[in-house]
Amino acid sequence: MPRADIEEIRSFFAKLMAAASGSNDPRLERIFELVPREAFMGPGPWQIRAGQTYVETPSDNPAYLYQNVLVALDAERQINNGEPFLHARWLGLAAPQAGETVTHIGAGTGYYSAILSMLVLPEGAVMAYEIDERLAERARYNLKPFENVSLVGDSAVSTSLPPSDLIYVNAGIVEPPVNWLEALKPGGRLIVPLCQPQKAGVAMLITKRSGGFEAKPVMPVWFIPCIGASEIAANIGEPDMAKAWNIRSVHYTKLRAPDDTLVIEGKHIWFSSEAIER
């Protein structure tokens, strides 16, 4: 039998991504089929993460990229293009819609920024932040065909974010910066990995409701630290991420002091086991 060509391989990968998303949005499969992963990975052969090391692909055949694998963007610093099935699930949970404004924090070289940009067409926009200068330059080049994406080569922690329907974070934090929560529109979603540096954690889906910030733990995760948002507060101590599965809401400390529903305390916010009224 003839071997599958790259279009067939990419098409099957797109089916897998749609299934992994847990969503019935038919756009997901089509968009993952349309956006070529190899266009964002740099020239091959590529370094594929395997356990605690990397293995080089035998050639620059892009078929090697259409698996559920981490592909190194900077192997020395263990910076990778994220695991496809994880992102498929996040996209299914966060459900970007046409016309929405998305803020993508930790854009890397832009692959998932491109996917997000397609999901918010027409009239939607993506503001992609990448603090690493080399990655930001690559992302800026890679995203040129995607006219509704703006690339910001700066920290998203220390600046005001645009009013957002979705904030999609690809770097580990110990608590969401206040400016991220303040940027959420009514009904806006923040999907973020809550984890300490070099440790596994929990992905949280935080939604701005009329009664406050609803929080839902969704899956175990590991991400590289988010510079400026991954430092543990000396006066509070190391958070117990195993307890994060009990989180149901997020509160500003200045508006409500931690009480007996406290799960994890941050410098400016705290996580509660108490559900909020919608």
KAMO-V387770 format. One record per helix or strand of 3 or more residues. SS is the DSSP state (H for helix, E for strand). FROM is the first residue (numbers start at 1). TO is the last residue. Records with the same first field share a line. If there is no record, write none. Layout:
SS->FROM-TO / FROM-TO
//
This chain:
H->6-21 / 27-34 / 37-40 / 62-65 / 75-77 / 84-94 / 111-119 / 133-142 / 178-183 / 241-246
E->47-50 / 53-56 / 71-74 / 79-81 / 101-105 / 125-129 / 149-152 / 164-169 / 184-194 / 201-209 / 212-221 / 249-252 / 262-265 / 269-272
//
